[in-house]
Amino acid sequence: MPLDVIGAGLGRTGTLSLKLALEQLGLGPCYHMLEVRAVPERLEHWNRVVAGDSIDWEEVFAGFPSTVDWPACTYWRELIARYPDAKVILSLRDPESWWRSTQATIFSDEVQSGAPPSIRAILKAVVGDDLHDRARCIAAFERHNAAVRAAVPPEKLLVFDAKHGWEPLCRFLGVPVPDAPFPSVNTTDEFRKMIGIGAE
């Protein structure tokens, strides 16, 4: 099964809400970091990617027509090359808001201390070694987003903020707008509770 939608946006840009939205629109299941956490065998794929071993993307995404979030978003170039007909969604949020969210969640010492080495390496491949350096992280965030915008043809790219809701997403995908609220999940507090480090 080829990927029909490639999420190029970094984690903490509404990727879980986007995952749920894509699934409601019939483009699921959608691959997300939650899938790696839920099935530990999937981590081996990313261990191989980080080690530089050859990887069959069809094996990685077997049964998934879409993907968002880390770890896949780090490899958006490779995925676009493998799936040239896929549509690309660049999920965004305000850089300062993104920075604050990462510090309380995925870049926090509590989360990083329990993360597998390959996943830490994938994050650092994008933002650098110091996940707490505000200026460097925000610069990396903006550099990543600019690279996606520059590389993906406009007709295949949706730059998307979850606050925009269903309309731009459904128009881009050519599907009807559901008669339901757009998903809004995984706030900072919800994330911290989910992984057992409590709310801020």
Number of C-alpha atoms within 10 A of each C-alpha: 10 17 24 17 25 27 28 30 28 25 23 24 23 25 27 23 17 29 23 18 24 23 15 15 17 11 19 18 17 27 25 23 18 12 13 18 12 10 9 10 10 15 20 13 21 22 17 13 16 15 10 9 11 9 12 12 15 13 11 16 19 13 15 19 21 24 29 29 26 23 23 23 23 21 15 18 16 13 20 19 10 15 16 14 13 19 21 30 24 22 23 23 17 10 15 12 11 19 21 14 20 19 17 19 22 20 20 14 14 15 17 15 11 9 14 12 12 19 19 19 18 21 20 16 13 17 20 15 14 11 20 16 13 14 11 15 22 17 13 16 19 13 14 19 18 11 11 19 17 10 11 16 12 11 9 15 20 21 17 19 19 20 12 10 17 20 14 16 23 16 12 15 17 9 12 12 15 13 7 8 9 19 19 15 14 16 15 20 15 15 19 19 14 12 11 11 14 12 12 10
